[in-house]
Amino acid sequence: MSVRTRFAPSPTGSLHVGGVRTALYCLLHARKHEGKFILRIEDTDRARSTEESTQGIQEDLLWLELGWDEGPVVGGDFGPYSQSERLELYNKHVNELLASDRAYLAWDSKEELGQQRKAAMAKKETFRYHRKSYTDDQVAQFKADGRTPVVRLMAPDRDITVHDTILGEVTIPASDHDDIIIRKADGFPTYHFAVVVDDHYMEVSHVLRGQEHLMNTPKHQIIYEALGWEPPRYGHLPLIFNPSGSKMSKRDKAKVARLAARNDGRSTDWEWLAEATSVPLEEMRRFMKKKNDDVAIANAIAEALEAELPMIEVLDFRRGGYLPEALLNYLALLGWSPGDDRELMSFDELIEAFTLERVNRTAARFDFDKLTWMNAEYMRSMSDDDLSLRLDQYLEVAQSPLKSLDSDRRLSILKLFRSRAQTFADLDKQCRFLFERPSEYNQKATKKHLLKKDGFDHLAQCSQALQGLTTWDVVTVQSTIESLIEISGSPMGTFAQPLRIALTGGPVSPPIYDTLVILPQEEAISRINACIQHFRKE
């Protein structure tokens, strides 16, 4: 059997790490068996699906280098690869099920269904839809009232067993089944129906998805049976938890954003917040009342209040300065093991080692420290050219003064800081002193290295000696400073630490001679003199 896997996101938001891991496992399984990996856009939710999200998902996958063999842009023999373009096919099979009496029209209004659910809750029962028989007069009245029916598929009155590659056999009792909707009132198929039709016609052999979809699988098997098709093999991946032990979700961003807004202490009518974020007031009020968890609103609040939101979406990790290689390596091991103690693995090594049998059943907890360590290892092992390319990609999504520099200057900075930084965001932060003169000086370091020793005298000596240089490079600067150290008979630190404080505002920097030379000569000397002058005023 030819292996064909698919990743089928809904374009209702940005791609998150759970989706990335699913796509990664699908791709690894396909590559391991020399099969095909398909990207399919499941945009049947017309109210929430956007072209912006569709493009964003594809861009994130390409940044991660998770390329697809069939799907949008690249095409394939089983397209189109967006569900909104496949309505004729879905309707064909819905009509077949109606004609064979396996499905039926249901005319219930939203209000009637709501009342039925409330009645079930009052009895502390699980709501199950009860089939109804309508007279011709009733149907005529429904049509006159402007009602549009949905189509429901009759559920069998028996247990359904799911044969899961990862979890084993999972049986869902007949009492949990319901007559599911397969076509909505707007004429679009439901997710459940469209996914079955697409998987069949695209000849998908293995469906790998998160465990949150496990209870959908019996519904899909019922549809397969009704259509007379053979279902694919299923594998449900373990959930990803936050470090705190809760499920990792985009809703986490909304929670943090709401907390930041409430802690701000201003009026809870939220007019000020709507104005600060350019979000319509009613939308903001709905968000703050937990009526929706719109990530875009959460991000707008975070930007306005300078709050830090949890990293969940791919764009968060891109802006955080993580390398795609490190993120994929980490996510591969988040719920799967190669069977040995390897941690740093190339993509080819992941393909070679990957098997569904070693995917865990239990939830995996996201460890940001582990990811950051792994990222630092990748930064240290990459060639300058490859790392420079990744830095350019980081700068496409980050707010950084490094953007203003030419490629040669950026490469010089990258070489200087790469061994000290764990992420590009970390590197970005460490090199900010290159663009901003110190506005204040670390008090503890100043007291230790300037006020109690000969720090100011040594700074003055350095300033005078450096002004006379006609060559500004590490060799010349090092020779000049070391001559001063030798003449003074003082330890090197009595020169190096005062220089660090003067140049950066604090006691930590790359090697002091590199730190001096990475700045223009005039700027370095000016900062030394400014530091001396600052404390003379005091």
N, C-alpha and C positions, 0 to 999 in steps of 0.2 A: 504494500500500500504506500502510495506517495504521500509524504508528510506535507500538509499545508496548514499553516497557522495564520491567525489574523489578530490584529489589534483594532478594536472598533470603538473609538471614543465618541462621546456626544459633544458637539461643539457648543456647549452652554457655558464655558468658562475656560480657564487656563489648565494646562496639563500639570498634574501633581505627581509626587514621587511614587505614589501607589500605582498610578497608570504607567509610569516609566518602567517600574519593575515588571509589570505585566507584559509590556511591549518587549522588554529585554528577554524575559523567559521565553516568550513566543519566538523571538528571533533566534535565540540560542538553540532551542529545540529544532527549529527548521534547519538551521545551518548544520547542526550535529548530524542530521539525517539527509543532508543534501536536498532539502525540500524548499518550499516557497513561503515567504512571509508577506502577508497582505495587510494593507492599511485600508480600512473602510470607515467612512464618516456616517455615523448614525444620527441623522438630523431630522427624525420624525417629530421631535418636539419643536414645532414651528414657532411657538411663542418665545422660546428661550434660545434657540439655535441662531448663531450669527456667523457671518463670513469671517469676521475678525478672529473669532475663536478658532475657526477651521484653519486659517492661515497661521495663527499662533501655535497651534498644536504641531503642524507640519514643520514650522521653523524650529521648535524645541527638539523634535525628533532628529532633524538634520544637524542641529548643534551637537546633539549627543552621538551623532553618526550611526543612528539606528535607521538605516535606509531600508525601504520596502521594495519588494520585487514587483508587486502589483498594487495599483491604487491610484489616487489622485496624482496628476502630473505625468507619472510614468505609464499609466494605462494598464492594459492587460486583456486577456481573452474573456474575462467574466464580468466586465464592467456594465454599466457605470458603477462607480464605487462610492456614490453618495445615495443614501436611501431616498432622498427627495426626488431623485431621478428615476426611481424604479417602481412608481406607483402602479403602473399598468400590470406589472408582474404580480404584485401583492393582491390587487383587486381580482385578478384572474383566479387565484387560489381561494380567496375569500368567497367569491361567487360559487366556486365548485363545492365548497363546504356547505354553503346555503342550499345549493341544489340537492345535495345528498342528505340533507336534514342533520348534518353533524354540527351545524351552527344555525343561529336564529337571530332575528331582529329583536332588540330590547328597546322599549320606548320610555323608560323611566326618566323623569327629570332629575336634575341635581338635587332639588329640594326633596323629592320623594326618596332618593337614595340616602340623603342625609338623615331623614326621619327613620329609615330602616336601620341605619347604623346606630343612631341614638337608642332605639328600642333594644337592639342587641346589647349595647353597653349597659343599659339599665338592668338587663337580666344577667349581666356579667358573662355574656356569651360572645364568642368570636363571630363577627358578621360574615354571613354567607348569603350570596345572592340566591333568591328563590325564583325559579323560572315561572313565567306567567303566560297565560293564553289570552290573546286579544281577539275580540270580535271585529268584524269588518267595520262596524260603526265606530268602535273605539279608535281603530287605526285611522279612519277618515277624520275623526275629530282631532287626533294628534297632529295630523298633517295640516289641518285647518288652523290649528294653534301655532304652527310654525316649528313643531318639534322635529328633530332629526334623529333617527335611531342610531344606536351603536350595534355592532355585530358581536355576539358572544358565542364562544365555542363550548359545547357540552362537555363537561368533565366526567370521566368514568367514575363509577362508584366502587373503587377498589384502591388498595395501596399502590404507591408507585415507588420503585426502588431505583436509585441513581447509582450507577457503577462509576465511582470516581477514582481516577488514577492515583490521586494523592491521599484521599480520605478513606478509600475503600467503599464498601456498600453503605448507602444512606437511604433509609426507607421513610417515606412520608405517608402517614395514614390517610385513608379516604376522607376522613372528617376534615382534613385540612385543605382539600381541593375545592375549587370554586369554578363557576363558569366564567372564564376569563374573557375580557374584551379583546377582540383581535382587530377590529376596525373602529376608529373613533368617529364621533359625530361629524368631524370636519373632513372625513373621507380619507384621512391618513391612517395607516396601520399603526397598531401599538408596537412598542419596542419588542415585546415578546414574539409577535407574529413575524415582523420584518426580519428579526435576527435569525429565526429558523429558516425562512425562505432564502435569505442571503447565504447562510452557511451551507445550505444544500446546493444552491446553484453555483456557488464559488468552490464547491468540492472541498470544504474545510474538513480536515481529518481530526484535528485536535483543538478543542476550545479550552484555553487556559485563562482564568479570570479569578478575581478575588472571592474569598469565602462569603462576602456579603451577597453574592449572586447565587449562593447554593440553593436557596428556596425558590429561585426562579427556574431552576433546572427541571423540576417535575412538570412545570407548566410547559416548558419547551418540549419535553418528551411526549406530553399529551398531544401537542400540535404535530410533532413528527408522526405519531401513530395515526392521527386523523388524516394526514396527507399521504400516508403509506410510504414514508421515507425512513431510511436508516439513520439514526442520530450519530454524531461524531463522538469521539472519546472526550470525556470531560476531566478537567483537573482544576480544583479550586485552591487558590494560593492562600497562605496564611495572612491574616491582617497585619498591618503595621501600626504599632502603638507609639505614642509619645514617650519620652523618657519618664514621664509621671505615671504611665501605665494606662492612660486613656487612648481611645482610638484616634489615630492621626487623621485629621479631617480639615477641609477648608473652613469649616465652622470655627475652628480654633482662632482664625484671624478675626472673625466677627466678635468673638468673646473678648479678645484682648483690646480691640478697638473700642468696644462699648465701655469697658472698664477704664480705659484712658480718658474717654469723654466724661464719664461720671466723676472720675477723680480730679478733673480739671476744676470742679467747684462752681462753674457758672450755671446759669439758669437751665432747668431741665425742660424748657419748652423747645429747646434745640434750634432756635432761630439763629443764634450765633454760630452754631456748628454747621448748619446748612449754608450760611453765608461764607464761612471760612473754607468750605470744601467745594462750593459751587454745585452742591447736590440739592435738588428740589426739596422744599421743606417737608412735604408729605412723605416723600420717599425716605428722608432722614428719620422722621418720626416712626415710620414703620420699621426701619432698621433698628432703632433704639428700643422699640417695643418687642423685638425678637420676632417680628412678622416675616422677616427675610434675613438671609445671611450673605447678602451681596458682597463679594470679595472686592469689587471695585470701590464700593462705599467704604469698606474697612481700610483699604489702601489710602483713600483720600483723607480719612480721619487721621491715619498714622502720619501722613505727610504734613497735615496742618498742625498737628500737636507734637510732631517730632517724636512719635512713639515707635517702638520697635515691635514689629509683628513677627510671629513664628515663621520659619522657613518651611514651606510646604510645596509651593509650586516650583516648576523648573526655573522660571524667571527669578525667583528668590535666590536660588543657588547660583545662578549666573551672576546676579548683582552682588552676591556674597563672595564672588571671586573663586568659586570652585571650578576645577577642571572637569570636563565631561568624562575623561578616562577614569578619574578617581571616583566620581559619583556613580558611574556604571559598575565599577569594581566593587564599591561598597554595597550597592543595591543588590548585586548578584549574590552576595554573601548574607544578605538580610532575608533569611528564610530558606537558604540552601547551603549545602556544604560540599566541597569537592572531595570529601572523604579523607583528607589529610589536613595538616596544619598550615597550608598555604594561605596567605592573605593578599599579597600583591600579585595580581594575575592579569596578564594581557588578555585582549579579547579573544585571540586564537586559543589561549590556554583555557579560557572559560568555555568556549565551544567544545573543546576536546573533553573537558571534564564533566560537562553538564548532563545530568539525567534527571528525569522527573521522580525517580525512586528516592532521590536524596533531598527532595523538597520537604521541608518540615510541615507538620500538621498544625502546630501551635503558633500563636502570634509572635511576631518578632518586635523587639523594642528598638526604636531608632536611637543610635548613640552618636550624637554630634561630635563628641571628642574623638571618637574612632574615625569618623569621616574626615575630620580636620587633620588628624595625624596622617591618614592615608594620602590626603591631598598634598601635604608637605613633602611626603616621600616622592610623589610624582613630580612635584616642582623641582626637587633636587636632582632627579634622574633624567629629566628631559633635556634635549639639546637646546642651545640658546635659540636657534631658529624656530623650533617647534613651540617653545615656551613663548617666544615673541609673538607668534601667530595667535596663540591662546590669549595673550595679553590684549592684542588688538580686538579680539572677540569680546573680551570683558569690557573694554572701553566703549563698545557699541551700546551697551545697556547701562553703564555706570556713569555717575556724575563725578568726574575726576579731572584735576588740572593736567594730568598726564596727556590728555587729549591734545593739548595745545603744543606739544613738543613734536619735533620731527622723529622719524623712525630711529635714526642713529642715536639721538639723545635718549630716547626711551630704552633702547637696547643697553646703553651704558648704565642706566639706572637699574634695569632688570638684572644685569649681571652683578651689580653691587648688593642688591637686596634679596635676591632669590634664595640664598641659603639661610636667611634670617626670617623670611616670611612663610606663613602657613597657607595663606590664600592670597589672591590678588588684592582683595579688599584690605588684608593685613599689610601687604606691600604698599598699597596706596596710602594707608594711614601712616606707615613708618616714614615715607618719603615726603610727607606734606611740608616738612620744614624747608624743603628745597624751594617751595613756592610762597611760603609765609615766614616772614621774620618773627622771631620770638617776641610776643607781646608781654610775656612774663617769664620768670625763671623759677625752676623747681626750688622751693625753699630749702628742703633738706639737703639737696646736692649743693646748693649755693653756700649754705652754712658750713658744710663739710669741706668743700674743695676751693672755695674762694675767700670766705671771710676769716677762716681760722688759719690759713696757710699763706703761701706766697703766690696764690693764684692770680691776683691782679698784676703783680709784677711780671709773672710769666706770660700773661696775656699781652702785656705791653711789649715785652721782648719779641714775642711771636709776630705781633703786628708790624713792628719795625723791620724785622728780618724778612717777612713775606713781601713787604712793599718793594723791596729791592730786587725781587726775582724777575727775570725776563722770560723764564720758562716756567709754565704752570702744569706740572705733571707729578705723579706720585713719587718718582725717584728723586726729583729736585726738592720737593717739599719735605720728604722724609729726611733727606740729607741735611736740610737747613734746620729742621726742628731738633734732630738728634745732635747737631752741633751745639745748640743752645742747652740741651739736656746735659751734655758732657761738660760744658763750661760751668754750669751751675752746680753739678754734682748731686742733683736732686733725682729722685725716681721719675720714671717716665710718666706715671700717673699724675704727678703734680703739674705737668704740662697738658697731658691728653684730656683729663677730666675738665679743667677750666675751658679748654677749647670746645669740648662737646657742649658744655652749658652755654657758651657764647653763640655757638653756631645753631644749636637746635632747641635750646631752652631747658634741656634735661641731660641726665648723665648717661643716656643710652643712644648709641648710633653705630653704624658700621665702623670698621677700622678708621681711626682718626685721620690718617693721611688720605684715605679714599674719600672720607667725608669732606675734607677741605677741598680736594680737587674736583669733586662732583659739582661744587659751587663755582661760579666764575670768580676769578681772583679778586676783583674789586669788591664783589659782594661778600666774600669770606672775610676780607680785611675790615670792611665796613661793619659787619656784625660783631667782630671782636671789639672794635672801638666803641660800638653802641653799647655793648655789655659793660665795658669799663665806665663809660659816661653815665649809664643808668645808675650804677651803685655809687658813683661819686656824688650824684645829686642827693642821694639819701644821706 
